[in-house]
Amino acid sequence: MSPSRFLLPCLLLSLAACAGGQQTTRAPAPSARPAMLPAGATAPADAATATPASPLVDDGMRVPDAQTAEGALQEGAYRDDTGGEPVLAPTEAELDYAVLYGEEPYDPVADPTLPDPAQMQAGYDPWEPFNRRMHRVNDAIDRTVARPLATAYMKVVPRPMRLGVSNFFNNLGQPVSAVNALLQGKPVQAGQALGRFVVNATLGIGGIFDPASDAEIPFRSEDFGQTLGVWGWQNSRYLELPLFGPRTLRDAFGIVGDAPLSPTRQLNDDQTRWALQGLQLVDLRTQLFVVDRMREGAADDYALIRDAWMQRRQYQIFGDSQEGDDALPDYLLDDEALPTVPADAIPVIPGVPLN
């Protein structure tokens, strides 16, 4: 066959290829992703030859390479507050890079610019092993005896009667407060405590009612432990006593000093005295239900009670010299709402003189 028969078809094919090359565009590189456009939109003239955008923007956050046809964000993407381009959360590799090169990502939960959390001052507790054992004993007694009795008391006794019982025992302790306030060099507080006792004992029918509060005579709670603190015994180790709960060594001696002044201990009838002491303990336990709510979910119940009680005790002794009432939370300021077991409730052993 003649070679000229093959040259003519090849020449025609070459001319056709040259003519068609002026109307076609270069195919995108395999690494470039075609941008998806909303329906009805047209691509710009230079879109086919544009260089793909970098996956990182100026602020170091990744942006999604494409959106769906409806404009929805890709999985894992979000928009910032400025309404700008959608960004992706940092990947594990980016977090590792930040850790290696010291550029830790911002964490709003652990913001180093925020102030340090408030720390409650721990009490002086060198006898902690003994105190923790005693705390477990007291807690067991409270769960099995004291709290059930207080709960039953609240269900059976109407609230006005319970309020009268609380007023009676609070007023009964005012003479002890008056004596200790005088020993602490507080004549005004001593006069208020004594005046409150007289008003409630007479107009309040033995202290069942509280006309002294209506007369704006404040309630005072002073004891010999506070007196020893004012006299110079400021720092004392924490001590938890059986049945009487949180104390310090100083306050243990203070109970002994207040006991002879207690009106309840002046009763010679053992059964009447024990009945009043039992009723007083049940009434005190009902007032401590607010502490139960504070203890719920505590990681260390013993440390919570110890530190809160020690802080409140320091305020009771030295609070008059502090500016304002910001030194303690509100739930630790009210002496009537958070009472401690007074000397009135100390059982008297038969045969031991009362005074």
C-alpha positions as a printed NumPy array, in Angstrom:
array([[  0.   ,   0.   ,   0.   ],
       [  1.319,   3.484,  -0.774],
       [  2.519,   5.62 ,   2.196],
       [  0.612,   8.611,   0.879],
       [ -2.625,   6.895,   1.776],
       [ -1.686,   7.19 ,   5.488],
       [ -0.354,  10.768,   5.44 ],
       [ -3.628,  12.372,   4.46 ],
       [ -5.693,  10.982,   7.407],
       [ -2.962,  11.846,   9.897],
       [ -2.754,  15.415,   8.608],
       [ -6.506,  15.866,   8.942],
       [ -6.501,  14.57 ,  12.522],
       [ -3.704,  16.942,  13.498],
       [ -5.544,  19.953,  12.094],
       [ -8.703,  18.978,  13.991],
       [ -6.814,  18.675,  17.258],
       [ -5.275,  22.12 ,  16.85 ],
       [ -8.619,  23.701,  16.129],
       [-10.326,  22.103,  19.119],
       [ -7.575,  23.065,  21.571],
       [ -8.513,  26.744,  21.319],
       [-11.971,  26.033,  22.853],
       [-11.079,  23.639,  25.75 ],
       [ -9.615,  24.422,  29.181],
       [ -7.078,  22.579,  31.202],
       [ -8.452,  19.964,  33.57 ],
       [ -8.03 ,  20.784,  37.295],
       [ -5.106,  19.308,  39.127],
       [ -5.867,  16.159,  41.061],
       [ -5.091,  17.925,  44.345],
       [ -7.517,  20.796,  43.708],
       [-11.129,  20.349,  44.859],
       [-13.869,  21.794,  42.639],
       [-15.879,  24.414,  44.484],
       [-19.568,  23.624,  44.853],
       [-21.818,  26.557,  44.04 ],
       [-25.413,  27.243,  44.976],
       [-28.037,  26.46 ,  42.384],
       [-28.26 ,  29.097,  39.649],
       [-24.845,  30.65 ,  40.421],
       [-22.11 ,  30.951,  37.802],
       [-18.419,  30.646,  38.413],
       [-16.153,  33.653,  37.739],
       [-14.045,  33.672,  34.61 ],
       [-10.795,  32.931,  36.409],
       [-12.264,  30.282,  38.771],
       [-10.838,  27.436,  36.764],
       [ -7.274,  28.702,  36.996],
       [ -7.416,  30.112,  40.559],
       [ -5.075,  28.624,  43.155],
       [ -6.937,  26.639,  45.841],
       [ -7.274,  28.509,  49.155],
       [ -5.023,  27.566,  52.038],
       [ -6.722,  25.447,  54.705],
       [ -5.491,  27.939,  57.34 ],
       [ -6.612,  31.522,  57.758],
       [ -4.699,  34.349,  59.435],
       [ -5.892,  33.518,  62.953],
       [ -4.678,  29.941,  62.685],
       [ -8.169,  28.385,  62.504],
       [ -9.03 ,  25.976,  59.711],
       [-11.874,  26.755,  57.35 ],
       [-13.926,  24.165,  55.493],
       [-12.939,  23.643,  51.9  ],
       [-16.508,  23.567,  50.631],
       [-20.13 ,  23.877,  51.626],
       [-23.119,  21.902,  50.538],
       [-25.365,  23.168,  47.766],
       [-27.846,  24.45 ,  50.354],
       [-25.152,  26.417,  52.203],
       [-25.014,  24.104,  55.274],
       [-21.765,  23.866,  57.218],
       [-19.642,  20.791,  57.013],
       [-19.551,  18.386,  59.932],
       [-17.411,  19.811,  62.754],
       [-17.567,  23.399,  61.458],
       [-19.035,  26.397,  63.26 ],
       [-19.314,  30.16 ,  62.831],
       [-17.732,  32.638,  65.203],
       [-19.482,  35.586,  66.821],
       [-18.44 ,  37.943,  64.046],
       [-20.48 ,  36.046,  61.464],
       [-17.419,  35.471,  59.28 ],
       [-16.267,  32.376,  57.492],
       [-17.115,  29.034,  59.099],
       [-14.225,  27.532,  61.035],
       [-13.395,  24.083,  62.297],
       [-12.465,  23.097,  65.806],
       [ -8.734,  22.362,  66.264],
       [ -7.759,  18.843,  65.319],
       [ -5.69 ,  16.511,  67.439],
       [ -2.623,  17.242,  65.309],
       [ -3.058,  20.982,  65.794],
       [ -3.392,  20.541,  69.539],
       [ -0.198,  18.441,  69.582],
       [  1.584,  21.147,  67.585],
       [  0.425,  23.811,  70.   ],
       [  1.698,  21.81 ,  72.97 ],
       [  5.092,  21.152,  71.331],
       [  5.703,  24.772,  70.371],
       [  4.149,  26.466,  73.388],
       [  1.041,  27.846,  71.711],
       [ -1.632,  26.324,  73.915],
       [ -5.171,  26.76 ,  72.555],
       [ -7.544,  28.989,  74.492],
       [ -9.588,  27.066,  77.04 ],
       [-12.5  ,  29.13 ,  78.492],
       [-12.893,  26.677,  81.359],
       [ -9.289,  27.044,  82.527],
       [ -8.676,  30.673,  81.637],
       [ -5.357,  31.777,  83.219],
       [ -6.538,  35.391,  83.209],
       [ -9.316,  34.636,  85.724],
       [ -8.611,  35.212,  89.46 ],
       [ -7.738,  32.275,  91.646],
       [-10.674,  30.574,  93.371],
       [-11.36 ,  31.509,  96.98 ],
       [ -9.757,  29.199,  99.497],
       [-11.222,  28.604, 102.934],
       [ -8.619,  28.761, 105.673],
       [ -8.092,  25.337, 107.226],
       [ -8.311,  25.   , 110.989],
       [ -5.475,  24.073, 113.32 ],
       [ -6.06 ,  20.34 , 113.681],
       [ -3.083,  18.335, 115.046],
       [ -5.52 ,  15.807, 116.575],
       [ -7.16 ,  15.074, 113.234],
       [ -7.02 ,  11.214, 113.459],
       [ -8.863,  11.264, 116.798],
       [-11.278,  13.94 , 115.633],
       [-12.159,  12.033, 112.468],
       [-12.967,   8.911, 114.486],
       [-15.108,  10.972, 116.854],
       [-16.799,  12.618, 113.878],
       [-17.799,   9.207, 112.542],
       [-19.223,   8.277, 115.96 ],
       [-21.196,  11.512, 116.202],
       [-22.412,  11.141, 112.628],
       [-23.639,   7.598, 113.348],
       [-25.49 ,   8.801, 116.462],
       [-26.971,  11.662, 114.483],
       [-28.227,   9.421, 111.677],
       [-29.743,   6.795, 113.97 ],
       [-31.069,   8.908, 116.859],
       [-30.874,  12.701, 116.62 ],
       [-32.033,  13.295, 113.064],
       [-35.001,  10.874, 113.195],
       [-36.146,  12.461, 116.468],
       [-35.834,  15.957, 115.02 ],
       [-37.707,  14.929, 111.871],
       [-40.52 ,  13.374, 113.896],
       [-40.605,  16.456, 116.14 ],
       [-41.097,  18.722, 113.129],
       [-43.878,  16.531, 111.745],
       [-45.792,  16.195, 115.026],
       [-45.334,  19.588, 116.691],
       [-46.888,  22.608, 114.895],
       [-44.544,  25.352, 113.835],
       [-45.856,  28.014, 116.284],
       [-45.158,  25.653, 119.184],
       [-41.683,  24.85 , 117.868],
       [-40.991,  28.564, 117.577],
       [-42.082,  29.044, 121.18 ],
       [-39.719,  26.276, 122.337],
       [-36.823,  27.865, 120.447],
       [-37.618,  31.278, 121.931],
       [-37.729,  29.785, 125.418],
       [-34.284,  28.165, 125.232],
       [-32.7  ,  31.124, 123.434],
       [-33.958,  33.434, 126.146],
       [-32.792,  31.028, 128.836],
       [-29.198,  31.455, 127.667],
       [-29.21 ,  35.264, 127.762],
       [-28.02 ,  35.596, 131.403],
       [-24.888,  33.543, 130.503],
       [-24.344,  35.797, 127.494],
       [-24.735,  38.901, 129.656],
       [-22.08 ,  37.707, 132.138],
       [-19.601,  36.789, 129.397],
       [-20.178,  40.026, 127.504],
       [-19.381,  41.909, 130.703],
       [-16.226,  39.815, 131.204],
       [-15.185,  40.674, 127.635],
       [-15.491,  44.383, 128.288],
       [-18.717,  44.836, 126.32 ],
       [-21.117,  46.599, 128.678],
       [-23.531,  47.558, 125.883],
       [-23.907,  43.944, 124.725],
       [-24.236,  42.803, 128.321],
       [-27.072,  45.279, 128.906],
       [-28.801,  44.167, 125.706],
       [-28.634,  40.475, 126.666],
       [-29.941,  41.171, 130.182],
       [-32.672,  43.499, 128.917],
       [-33.764,  40.941, 126.34 ],
       [-34.025,  38.278, 129.047],
       [-36.155,  40.483, 131.309],
       [-38.496,  41.627, 128.527],
       [-39.094,  38.15 , 127.151],
       [-39.377,  36.52 , 130.566],
       [-42.103,  38.959, 131.602],
       [-43.949,  40.229, 128.542],
       [-43.101,  37.115, 126.57 ],
       [-44.587,  34.73 , 129.192],
       [-41.399,  33.033, 130.286],
       [-39.673,  33.539, 126.944],
       [-42.187,  31.644, 124.806],
       [-42.86 ,  34.82 , 122.841],
       [-40.248,  37.293, 121.636],
       [-41.37 ,  40.893, 122.202],
       [-37.725,  41.918, 122.633],
       [-37.145,  41.511, 118.899],
       [-40.135,  43.738, 118.214],
       [-38.505,  46.267, 120.528],
       [-35.303,  45.952, 118.449],
       [-33.238,  44.478, 121.261],
       [-30.647,  42.325, 119.456],
       [-29.949,  38.702, 120.31 ],
       [-26.521,  38.11 , 121.862],
       [-24.646,  34.819, 121.989],
       [-21.564,  34.982, 124.186],
       [-19.911,  32.134, 126.085],
       [-16.828,  31.58 , 128.19 ],
       [-14.922,  30.113, 125.228],
       [-15.273,  33.462, 123.486],
       [-14.232,  35.183, 126.71 ],
       [-11.03 ,  33.129, 126.85 ],
       [-10.363,  34.093, 123.236],
       [-10.767,  37.795, 124.012],
       [ -8.489,  37.395, 127.039],
       [ -5.656,  36.137, 124.828],
       [ -6.215,  32.451, 124.032],
       [ -6.674,  33.174, 120.34 ],
       [ -5.281,  30.077, 118.619],
       [ -6.593,  26.749, 119.832],
       [ -6.538,  23.305, 118.271],
       [ -9.71 ,  21.809, 116.892],
       [-11.451,  19.201, 119.033],
       [-14.62 ,  17.231, 118.322],
       [-16.387,  16.094, 121.47 ],
       [-18.837,  13.19 , 121.709],
       [-22.443,  14.412, 121.366],
       [-21.37 ,  18.076, 121.448],
       [-19.672,  18.096, 118.065],
       [-17.236,  20.802, 116.848],
       [-15.236,  22.608, 119.483],
       [-11.704,  23.73 , 120.221],
       [ -9.67 ,  22.902, 123.286],
       [-10.348,  26.44 , 124.476],
       [-14.101,  26.011, 124.01 ],
       [-14.038,  22.716, 125.923],
       [-12.787,  24.612, 128.952],
       [-15.366,  27.288, 128.167],
       [-18.195,  24.761, 128.533],
       [-16.982,  23.91 , 132.005],
       [-16.923,  27.615, 132.859],
       [-20.484,  28.228, 131.601],
       [-22.049,  25.149, 133.214],
       [-22.401,  26.608, 136.743],
       [-24.21 ,  29.654, 135.274],
       [-26.775,  27.589, 133.394],
       [-30.344,  28.064, 134.673],
       [-31.204,  24.476, 133.741],
       [-28.502,  23.072, 136.009],
       [-30.097,  24.809, 138.966],
       [-33.027,  22.384, 138.852],
       [-32.82 ,  19.695, 141.522],
       [-35.389,  17.43 , 139.905],
       [-33.378,  15.1  , 137.673],
       [-36.301,  14.004, 135.513],
       [-37.423,  17.57 , 134.804],
       [-33.877,  18.665, 134.058],
       [-33.216,  15.719, 131.719],
       [-36.535,  16.288, 129.934],
       [-35.648,  19.946, 129.325],
       [-32.165,  19.022, 128.159],
       [-33.538,  16.407, 125.767],
       [-36.093,  18.84 , 124.367],
       [-33.368,  21.436, 123.947],
       [-31.155,  19.017, 122.006],
       [-34.022,  18.045, 119.691],
       [-34.827,  21.716, 119.108],
       [-31.178,  22.448, 118.318],
       [-31.093,  19.564, 115.839],
       [-34.065,  20.969, 113.927],
       [-32.223,  24.274, 113.565],
       [-29.228,  22.474, 112.057],
       [-31.137,  21.126, 109.052],
       [-29.7  ,  24.057, 107.081],
       [-26.231,  22.598, 107.731],
       [-27.387,  19.252, 106.321],
       [-28.148,  20.954, 103.006],
       [-24.686,  22.503, 103.027],
       [-23.083,  19.094, 103.641],
       [-24.832,  17.343, 100.762],
       [-22.344,  16.275,  98.115],
       [-19.277,  17.376, 100.123],
       [-16.121,  15.485,  99.163],
       [-14.872,  15.613, 102.772],
       [-17.672,  16.171, 105.255],
       [-15.311,  16.354, 108.224],
       [-13.079,  19.025, 106.66 ],
       [-16.131,  21.062, 105.595],
       [-17.608,  21.102, 109.102],
       [-14.255,  21.783, 110.748],
       [-13.199,  24.672, 108.519],
       [-16.638,  26.315, 108.451],
       [-17.012,  26.032, 112.219],
       [-13.498,  27.37 , 112.914],
       [-14.017,  30.31 , 110.581],
       [-17.344,  31.142, 112.178],
       [-15.843,  30.8  , 115.661],
       [-13.074,  33.252, 114.801],
       [-15.692,  35.705, 113.618],
       [-17.71 ,  35.297, 116.816],
       [-14.668,  36.156, 118.914],
       [-13.054,  38.868, 116.82 ],
       [-15.912,  39.956, 114.566],
       [-16.482,  43.222, 116.413],
       [-13.024,  44.428, 115.37 ],
       [-13.567,  43.582, 111.675],
       [-15.021,  45.98 , 109.178],
       [-18.492,  44.98 , 108.015],
       [-19.987,  41.514, 107.753],
       [-18.152,  40.456, 104.587],
       [-15.757,  38.194, 106.476],
       [-18.249,  35.318, 106.463],
       [-21.008,  34.034, 104.2  ],
       [-24.553,  34.837, 105.273],
       [-25.295,  31.273, 106.345],
       [-22.483,  31.463, 108.953],
       [-23.432,  34.826, 110.446],
       [-26.732,  34.007, 112.148],
       [-26.186,  32.744, 115.693],
       [-29.828,  31.758, 116.1  ],
       [-29.912,  29.75 , 112.882],
       [-26.621,  27.926, 113.563],
       [-26.431,  27.28 , 117.294],
       [-23.935,  25.079, 119.086],
       [-24.759,  22.723, 121.918],
       [-24.679,  24.932, 125.02 ],
       [-23.594,  24.133, 128.542],
       [-27.252,  23.775, 129.523],
       [-27.348,  20.417, 127.745],
       [-24.462,  18.864, 129.731],
       [-25.904,  15.916, 131.636],
       [-25.475,  16.052, 135.395],
       [-24.184,  12.886, 137.061],
       [-26.217,  11.985, 140.154],
       [-24.302,  12.707, 143.329],
       [-22.182,  15.47 , 141.778],
       [-22.909,  18.967, 143.16 ],
       [-24.61 ,  21.269, 140.669],
       [-22.587,  24.334, 141.621]])
